[in-house]
Amino acid sequence: MLLNDLKFFVPELVLIIGLMLVFVTDLLVSGKKRCLLAGLTMAVVAAAGYALATVNCGMGTLTNVSLFSSMIVVDKFAIYFKAIFLITAFLGAIFSYLSQEVEDYSGGEYFGILLSMVLAMFVLVSSSNLLMIFLGMEFLSATSYILTAFRRQNKASSEAALKYVIYGASASGIMLFGLSYLYGLTGSLDLNVIGSEITNLLSSDYSVATRAIASIAFIGVLAGFAYKIASVPFHMWCPDVYQGAPTPITAILSVGPKAAGFAILIRFLLTAFPADFFSWQIVIGVMAAATMTLGNLVAISQSNIKRLLAYSSIAHAGYMLMALAAFSSEGISAIMFYLAIYLLMNLGAFIIVIAVRDVTGSEEIGAFAGLIDRAPFLAIMLTIFLFSLVGLPPLGGFIGKFYLFAAIMKKATFWYYILALIGVVNSAISLYYYARIMRAMFFEKSSQAFSETTQSKALGFTALVLAIPVLLLGIYWTLLQDIVLKSTILLK
């Protein structure tokens, strides 16, 4: 039985062996080894990707496989998100190698912990047990704290990590409180059993106290997930962490853990909590409206581009929560589709931020002044990514937002129309603060020289690699949509 389970756990085993290999290589090899360690990290990620594809093909007609006494489930849904994590990690290793910001810190422990973060996300999205969910969340949080504080001599980085730990500990405590109530109510840690027990409670004459306990459990668990995706009111760590962390780590945090948070939130809600027991669509809808509104409005006043992108990330979490509130297979597939495009356009934007910061030493929007004259290729690339983040055609971000809004409009009720209207207004607001960056690049002048380095040119090429699918997905997106539909958890 164990050997049969391990057959589907190969990608995780590859990551475990790979991260240990990175640590050992760092100990055994002397001298400058940054290139070796970055290359080894990318090789491990590629090997895990091959193993993941093999597992996907080996599943055949199976929709899911339960491993280790139903603690872990392997299904198309988890495999889709694991592919997102691997792409993010591969690009993150490239960023870390090319960025001067982490040049003095990118030893074996840096890349080893980066692979540990990927492993944590793998475990989290496959968890079908409350204990595994909590352990996966804590594992992911711990690696995130360490990487945020990796510039040990940098006060901003240390401060950001401290705030991250404090907020994370608070959210974990609230989540654990909710999980304990949920276990006490149902007598099980398994999500499927919990869903069945909640359904049985629904069909019986349960008391008001039982409903209250279930509601408390739901709110407590939701707090932990909301913290991970940086949703209001658990978003407050996000701007400080994004600004204080090394920029390559900020780029990874903006995509990987957010996608993992959405994946496990979707699995938890659709498996454990029937919508008619607790109207969580309303709660999620209110959170979505508050999250996208706060993110976009506060982003307007930001002068630091990493803080601006942090609030932008909060707003995008709101857009995806809006689709989740639809409680439909269309809403789930829209979130999955959008996350793939969000990976491309958000990491692309951070590539340009890394390139400009390495040359100018500044993360302020003013550092982008006159970029069209000083580094026209970087300016054009950043413009493509920002327009896509706004959701303008004919870019991938437009198609992604179209699916998010289509999932809401299909519900055809007054509440969902209002939620969609809030989303449209917020998208219009976002154009203003993204346009501030473009105005600086195209219409403001700077006397500061911009001497492109080999690293900045390599980062520009990486940005081009990401910009091409962003452009193509605005014209032809059927292939990605087919993959998403085959990977979507369908509602019963």
C-alpha positions as CSV (number, residue, x, y, z in Angstrom):
1,M,0.0,0.0,0.0
2,L,2.8,2.5,0.9
3,L,4.7,1.7,-2.2
4,N,1.6,2.2,-4.3
5,D,1.1,5.6,-2.6
6,L,4.7,6.7,-3.2
7,K,4.1,6.1,-6.9
8,F,1.9,9.2,-6.9
9,F,4.1,11.1,-4.5
10,V,7.2,11.2,-6.8
11,P,7.2,15.0,-7.5
12,E,7.4,15.7,-3.8
13,L,10.1,13.1,-3.3
14,V,12.1,14.7,-6.1
15,L,11.8,18.1,-4.3
16,I,12.9,16.6,-1.0
17,I,15.9,14.9,-2.5
18,G,16.7,18.0,-4.6
19,L,16.7,20.5,-1.7
20,M,18.9,18.2,0.3
21,L,21.2,17.9,-2.7
22,V,21.4,21.7,-2.8
23,F,22.4,22.0,0.9
24,V,25.0,19.3,0.5
25,T,26.4,20.9,-2.7
26,D,26.7,24.2,-0.8
27,L,28.8,22.4,1.9
28,L,31.1,20.5,-0.4
29,V,31.8,23.1,-3.1
30,S,34.0,26.0,-2.2
31,G,34.4,29.4,-3.9
32,K,31.8,31.1,-6.0
33,K,28.9,28.7,-6.5
34,R,25.9,30.9,-7.1
35,C,25.6,29.9,-10.7
36,L,25.9,26.2,-9.8
37,L,23.3,26.4,-7.0
38,A,20.8,28.3,-9.2
39,G,21.3,25.9,-12.0
40,L,20.9,22.9,-9.7
41,T,17.7,24.5,-8.3
42,M,16.3,24.9,-11.8
43,A,17.3,21.3,-12.6
44,V,15.4,20.0,-9.5
45,V,12.3,22.1,-10.5
46,A,12.5,20.7,-14.0
47,A,12.8,17.1,-12.7
48,A,9.8,17.7,-10.4
49,G,7.9,19.0,-13.4
50,Y,8.7,15.8,-15.4
51,A,7.6,13.7,-12.5
52,L,4.4,15.7,-12.2
53,A,3.7,15.2,-15.9
54,T,4.4,11.4,-15.4
55,V,1.9,11.3,-12.5
56,N,-0.7,13.2,-14.5
57,C,-0.4,10.7,-17.4
58,G,-0.3,7.7,-15.1
59,M,-3.7,8.7,-13.5
60,G,-5.4,7.7,-16.7
61,T,-9.2,7.9,-16.2
62,L,-8.9,8.3,-12.5
63,T,-10.2,11.7,-11.2
64,N,-8.3,11.5,-7.9
65,V,-6.1,9.2,-5.8
66,S,-6.1,9.3,-2.0
67,L,-2.7,8.7,-0.4
68,F,-1.4,7.9,3.2
69,S,-4.8,7.1,4.8
70,S,-6.6,9.9,2.9
71,M,-4.3,12.6,4.2
72,I,-3.3,13.6,0.7
73,V,-5.3,13.6,-2.5
74,V,-3.7,13.7,-6.0
75,D,-6.1,15.0,-8.7
76,K,-6.1,17.1,-11.8
77,F,-6.9,20.1,-9.7
78,A,-3.8,19.8,-7.5
79,I,-1.6,18.9,-10.5
80,Y,-2.7,22.1,-12.3
81,F,-1.7,24.3,-9.3
82,K,1.6,22.3,-8.8
83,A,2.5,23.2,-12.4
84,I,1.9,26.9,-11.5
85,F,4.2,26.5,-8.4
86,L,7.0,24.9,-10.5
87,I,6.9,27.6,-13.2
88,T,7.0,30.3,-10.4
89,A,9.9,28.6,-8.7
90,F,11.9,28.2,-12.0
91,L,11.5,31.8,-12.8
92,G,12.2,32.8,-9.2
93,A,15.5,30.9,-9.4
94,I,16.4,32.9,-12.6
95,F,15.4,36.2,-10.9
96,S,17.5,35.3,-7.8
97,Y,20.5,34.5,-9.9
98,L,20.3,37.6,-12.1
99,S,19.4,40.1,-9.3
100,Q,22.1,42.0,-7.6
101,E,19.9,42.5,-4.6
102,V,20.4,39.0,-3.3
103,E,23.9,38.4,-4.8
104,D,25.5,38.2,-1.3
105,Y,22.8,36.0,0.2
106,S,22.1,33.4,-2.5
107,G,23.9,30.5,-1.0
108,G,22.7,26.9,-0.6
109,E,20.3,27.8,2.2
110,Y,18.6,30.4,0.0
111,F,17.9,28.0,-2.9
112,G,17.2,25.1,-0.5
113,I,14.5,27.1,1.4
114,L,13.1,28.2,-2.0
115,L,12.6,24.5,-2.9
116,S,11.2,23.9,0.6
117,M,8.6,26.6,-0.1
118,V,7.6,24.8,-3.3
119,L,7.3,21.5,-1.4
120,A,5.1,23.2,1.2
121,M,2.8,24.5,-1.6
122,F,2.7,21.0,-3.1
123,V,1.6,19.5,0.2
124,L,-0.9,22.2,0.9
125,V,-2.9,22.0,-2.3
126,S,-3.1,18.2,-2.0
127,S,-4.3,18.2,1.6
128,S,-7.6,16.6,2.3
129,N,-7.2,16.5,6.0
130,L,-7.5,19.3,8.5
131,L,-4.2,18.4,10.2
132,M,-2.4,18.3,6.8
133,I,-3.9,21.7,5.8
134,F,-2.7,23.3,9.0
135,L,0.8,21.7,8.7
136,G,1.0,22.7,5.1
137,M,0.0,26.3,5.9
138,E,2.6,26.5,8.7
139,F,5.3,25.0,6.5
140,L,4.6,27.5,3.8
141,S,4.5,30.4,6.2
142,A,7.8,29.4,7.9
143,T,9.7,29.3,4.6
144,S,8.1,32.6,3.6
145,Y,9.2,34.3,6.8
146,I,12.8,33.1,6.4
147,L,13.1,34.2,2.7
148,T,11.6,37.6,3.6
149,A,14.3,38.2,6.3
150,F,17.1,36.8,4.2
151,R,18.9,40.1,3.9
152,R,19.9,39.9,7.6
153,Q,21.7,43.2,7.6
154,N,18.8,45.1,6.1
155,K,16.5,46.7,8.6
156,A,13.5,46.9,6.3
157,S,13.8,43.2,5.5
158,S,14.0,42.3,9.2
159,E,11.1,44.6,10.1
160,A,9.0,43.1,7.3
161,A,9.7,39.6,8.4
162,L,8.8,40.4,12.0
163,K,5.4,41.9,11.0
164,Y,4.9,38.8,8.8
165,V,5.5,36.5,11.7
166,I,3.2,38.5,14.0
167,Y,0.3,38.6,11.6
168,G,0.9,35.0,10.6
169,A,0.9,33.8,14.2
170,S,-2.3,35.6,14.9
171,A,-4.0,34.2,11.7
172,S,-2.7,30.7,12.5
173,G,-4.1,30.9,16.1
174,I,-7.5,32.0,14.8
175,M,-7.5,29.2,12.1
176,L,-6.5,26.5,14.6
177,F,-9.4,27.7,16.9
178,G,-11.8,27.3,14.0
179,L,-10.3,23.9,13.0
180,S,-10.8,22.6,16.6
181,Y,-14.4,23.6,16.6
182,L,-14.9,21.9,13.2
183,Y,-13.4,18.7,14.5
184,G,-15.5,18.8,17.7
185,L,-18.6,19.3,15.6
186,T,-18.0,16.5,13.2
187,G,-15.6,14.2,14.9
188,S,-13.3,13.9,11.9
189,L,-10.3,15.6,10.3
190,D,-11.1,14.3,6.8
191,L,-12.7,16.9,4.5
192,N,-15.0,14.5,2.8
193,V,-16.3,13.1,6.1
194,I,-16.7,16.6,7.4
195,G,-18.8,17.5,4.4
196,S,-21.0,14.5,4.9
197,E,-21.5,15.3,8.6
198,I,-22.3,18.9,7.9
199,T,-24.9,17.7,5.3
200,N,-26.4,15.3,7.9
201,L,-26.6,18.2,10.4
202,L,-28.4,20.2,7.7
203,S,-31.0,17.5,7.1
204,S,-31.7,17.0,10.8
205,D,-33.3,19.2,13.4
206,Y,-30.0,20.8,14.5
207,S,-30.1,23.5,17.2
208,V,-29.2,27.1,17.0
209,A,-26.1,26.4,19.0
210,T,-24.9,23.9,16.4
211,R,-25.3,26.4,13.7
212,A,-23.5,29.0,15.8
213,I,-20.6,26.5,16.4
214,A,-20.4,25.7,12.6
215,S,-20.4,29.5,11.8
216,I,-17.6,30.2,14.3
217,A,-15.6,27.3,12.8
218,F,-16.1,28.6,9.3
219,I,-15.1,32.1,10.2
220,G,-12.0,30.9,12.0
221,V,-10.8,28.7,9.2
222,L,-11.6,31.4,6.6
223,A,-9.3,33.8,8.6
224,G,-6.3,31.6,7.9
225,F,-7.0,31.3,4.2
226,A,-7.7,35.1,4.0
227,Y,-4.3,35.8,5.5
228,K,-2.6,33.6,2.9
229,I,-4.2,35.3,0.0
230,A,-3.9,38.8,1.5
231,S,-7.6,39.5,1.7
232,V,-9.2,42.2,3.8
233,P,-9.1,42.3,6.8
234,F,-6.0,40.1,6.9
235,H,-4.0,42.0,4.3
236,M,-2.0,44.3,6.5
237,W,1.2,42.3,6.3
238,C,1.3,42.4,2.5
239,P,2.6,45.9,1.7
240,D,5.4,45.9,4.3
241,V,6.5,42.3,3.3
242,Y,6.5,43.1,-0.4
243,Q,8.6,46.2,0.2
244,G,11.0,44.7,2.7
245,A,11.6,41.3,1.1
246,P,14.3,40.9,-1.6
247,T,12.5,41.7,-4.9
248,P,12.8,38.2,-6.3
249,I,11.2,36.8,-3.2
250,T,8.5,39.5,-3.4
251,A,7.8,38.3,-7.0
252,I,7.5,34.7,-5.8
253,L,5.3,35.6,-2.8
254,S,2.9,37.5,-5.1
255,V,2.1,34.4,-7.1
256,G,3.0,31.1,-5.4
257,P,1.5,31.3,-1.9
258,K,-1.5,33.3,-3.2
259,A,-2.3,30.5,-5.7
260,A,-1.8,27.9,-3.0
261,G,-4.1,29.8,-0.7
262,F,-6.8,30.0,-3.3
263,A,-6.4,26.3,-4.2
264,I,-6.9,25.1,-0.6
265,L,-9.7,27.6,0.0
266,I,-11.6,26.2,-3.0
267,R,-11.0,22.6,-1.9
268,F,-12.1,23.4,1.6
269,L,-15.3,25.3,0.7
270,L,-16.5,22.9,-2.0
271,T,-15.7,19.8,0.0
272,A,-16.5,20.6,3.7
273,F,-19.1,23.3,3.7
274,P,-22.4,23.0,1.7
275,A,-23.5,26.5,0.7
276,D,-27.0,26.0,2.0
277,F,-25.8,25.3,5.5
278,F,-23.9,28.5,5.8
279,S,-24.3,31.2,3.2
280,W,-20.6,31.7,2.7
281,Q,-21.1,33.1,-0.8
282,I,-22.3,36.3,0.8
283,V,-19.4,36.4,3.2
284,I,-16.9,35.8,0.3
285,G,-18.7,38.4,-1.8
286,V,-18.4,41.1,0.9
287,M,-14.7,40.2,1.4
288,A,-14.2,40.5,-2.4
289,A,-15.8,43.9,-2.6
290,A,-13.8,45.2,0.4
291,T,-10.6,43.7,-0.8
292,M,-10.6,45.0,-4.4
293,T,-11.8,48.4,-3.2
294,L,-9.2,48.9,-0.5
295,G,-6.4,47.5,-2.7
296,N,-7.1,49.9,-5.6
297,L,-7.8,53.0,-3.5
298,V,-4.8,52.7,-1.3
299,A,-2.5,51.9,-4.3
300,I,-3.2,55.4,-5.7
301,S,-1.2,57.1,-3.0
302,Q,1.9,54.8,-3.2
303,S,5.2,56.1,-4.4
304,N,7.2,52.9,-3.9
305,I,6.5,50.6,-6.8
306,K,6.7,47.4,-4.7
307,R,4.1,48.7,-2.3
308,L,2.0,49.8,-5.2
309,L,2.2,46.2,-6.6
310,A,1.4,44.9,-3.2
311,Y,-1.9,46.7,-3.1
312,S,-2.5,45.7,-6.7
313,S,-2.0,42.1,-5.6
314,I,-4.6,42.6,-2.8
315,A,-7.0,44.0,-5.4
316,H,-6.5,41.1,-7.7
317,A,-7.3,38.7,-4.8
318,G,-10.6,40.6,-4.6
319,Y,-11.4,40.0,-8.2
320,M,-10.8,36.2,-7.8
321,L,-12.8,36.1,-4.6
322,M,-15.6,37.7,-6.6
323,A,-15.6,34.7,-8.9
324,L,-15.4,32.3,-5.9
325,A,-18.6,33.9,-4.5
326,A,-20.4,32.7,-7.6
327,F,-20.2,29.2,-6.2
328,S,-20.1,27.6,-9.7
329,S,-17.8,25.5,-11.8
330,E,-17.5,28.5,-14.1
331,G,-16.3,30.6,-11.2
332,I,-13.7,28.0,-10.1
333,S,-12.4,27.6,-13.7
334,A,-12.2,31.4,-14.1
335,I,-10.0,31.7,-11.0
336,M,-7.7,28.9,-12.2
337,F,-7.5,30.5,-15.7
338,Y,-6.8,33.9,-14.2
339,L,-4.1,32.7,-11.9
340,A,-2.2,31.3,-14.9
341,I,-2.3,34.6,-16.6
342,Y,-1.6,36.5,-13.4
343,L,1.6,34.5,-13.0
344,L,2.8,35.7,-16.4
345,M,1.9,39.4,-16.1
346,N,2.7,39.9,-12.4
347,L,6.1,38.1,-12.6
348,G,6.8,40.0,-15.8
349,A,6.2,43.3,-14.0
350,F,8.5,42.4,-11.2
351,I,11.2,41.4,-13.7
352,I,11.3,45.0,-14.8
353,V,11.3,46.3,-11.2
354,I,14.3,44.1,-10.5
355,A,16.1,45.3,-13.6
356,V,15.5,49.0,-12.8
357,R,16.3,48.6,-9.1
358,D,19.6,46.9,-9.8
359,V,20.7,49.8,-12.1
360,T,19.3,52.8,-10.2
361,G,19.3,51.4,-6.7
362,S,15.8,52.8,-6.2
363,E,12.3,51.2,-5.9
364,E,10.5,54.5,-6.2
365,I,8.3,55.3,-9.2
366,G,10.6,58.2,-9.9
367,A,13.3,55.8,-10.8
368,F,11.3,54.9,-13.9
369,A,11.2,58.5,-15.1
370,G,12.3,58.7,-18.8
371,L,12.7,54.9,-19.0
372,I,11.5,55.0,-22.6
373,D,14.6,57.0,-23.5
374,R,17.1,55.2,-21.2
375,A,15.9,51.6,-21.7
376,P,13.1,51.5,-24.2
377,F,12.8,47.7,-24.3
378,L,12.2,47.5,-20.6
379,A,9.7,50.4,-20.7
380,I,7.7,48.6,-23.5
381,M,7.7,45.3,-21.6
382,L,6.5,46.9,-18.4
383,T,3.7,48.7,-20.3
384,I,2.5,45.4,-21.7
385,F,2.3,43.8,-18.3
386,L,0.7,46.8,-16.7
387,F,-2.0,47.1,-19.4
388,S,-2.6,43.3,-18.9
389,L,-3.0,43.8,-15.2
390,V,-5.6,46.5,-15.8
391,G,-7.4,44.1,-18.1
392,L,-7.2,45.9,-21.4
393,P,-7.6,44.1,-24.8
394,P,-6.1,42.4,-26.6
395,L,-4.0,41.0,-23.7
396,G,-4.3,38.0,-21.6
397,G,-5.4,39.9,-18.5
398,F,-8.5,41.1,-20.4
399,I,-9.6,37.5,-21.2
400,G,-8.9,36.5,-17.6
401,K,-11.0,39.3,-16.2
402,F,-13.7,38.5,-18.8
403,Y,-14.1,35.0,-17.4
404,L,-14.2,36.3,-13.8
405,F,-16.9,38.7,-14.6
406,A,-18.8,36.2,-16.8
407,A,-19.0,33.8,-13.9
408,I,-20.6,36.5,-11.7
409,M,-23.0,37.8,-14.4
410,K,-24.2,34.3,-15.2
411,K,-25.8,34.1,-11.7
412,A,-28.2,36.9,-12.9
413,T,-29.3,38.2,-9.5
414,F,-29.2,41.7,-8.1
415,W,-26.5,40.9,-5.5
416,Y,-24.2,39.5,-8.2
417,Y,-24.9,42.4,-10.5
418,I,-23.8,44.8,-7.8
419,L,-20.7,42.8,-7.1
420,A,-19.8,42.8,-10.8
421,L,-20.4,46.6,-10.9
422,I,-18.0,47.1,-8.0
423,G,-15.4,45.0,-9.9
424,V,-15.8,47.1,-13.0
425,V,-15.4,50.4,-11.1
426,N,-12.3,49.0,-9.4
427,S,-10.8,48.0,-12.7
428,A,-11.2,51.5,-13.9
429,I,-9.6,52.9,-10.8
430,S,-6.6,50.6,-11.3
431,L,-5.9,52.1,-14.6
432,Y,-5.1,55.4,-12.9
433,Y,-2.3,54.2,-10.7
434,Y,-0.8,51.9,-13.4
435,A,-0.9,54.9,-15.7
436,R,1.2,56.9,-13.1
437,I,4.0,54.5,-13.8
438,M,3.6,54.7,-17.6
439,R,3.5,58.5,-17.3
440,A,6.8,58.5,-15.5
441,M,8.3,56.2,-18.1
442,F,7.1,58.1,-21.2
443,F,6.5,61.7,-20.3
444,E,8.9,62.5,-17.4
445,K,12.6,63.2,-17.8
446,S,15.5,62.0,-15.7
447,S,19.1,63.1,-15.6
448,Q,20.2,59.8,-14.0
449,A,22.1,57.6,-16.4
450,F,20.9,54.1,-17.1
451,S,23.7,51.8,-18.0
452,E,22.2,48.4,-18.9
453,T,24.2,45.5,-17.6
454,T,24.4,41.9,-18.8
455,Q,22.0,41.0,-16.0
456,S,19.4,43.7,-16.9
457,K,19.6,42.5,-20.6
458,A,19.0,38.9,-19.4
459,L,16.1,40.1,-17.3
460,G,14.7,41.9,-20.3
461,F,14.9,38.7,-22.4
462,T,13.1,36.8,-19.6
463,A,10.4,39.5,-19.6
464,L,10.0,39.0,-23.4
465,V,9.5,35.3,-22.8
466,L,6.6,36.1,-20.5
467,A,5.2,38.9,-22.6
468,I,4.7,36.7,-25.6
469,P,2.2,34.4,-23.9
470,V,0.5,37.4,-22.4
471,L,-0.1,38.8,-25.9
472,L,-1.0,35.4,-27.4
473,L,-3.5,34.6,-24.6
474,G,-5.3,37.8,-25.5
475,I,-5.9,36.4,-29.0
476,Y,-6.0,32.6,-28.6
477,W,-6.8,31.1,-25.2
478,T,-8.6,27.9,-26.0
479,L,-5.7,25.6,-25.2
480,L,-5.3,27.0,-21.7
481,Q,-9.1,27.0,-21.2
482,D,-9.3,23.3,-22.2
483,I,-6.5,22.5,-19.6
484,V,-8.4,24.4,-16.9
485,L,-11.7,22.7,-17.6
486,K,-10.1,19.3,-17.4
487,S,-8.6,20.3,-14.0
488,T,-11.6,22.1,-12.4
489,I,-13.2,20.7,-9.3
490,L,-16.9,20.4,-10.5
491,L,-19.6,21.2,-8.0
492,K,-21.8,18.2,-7.0
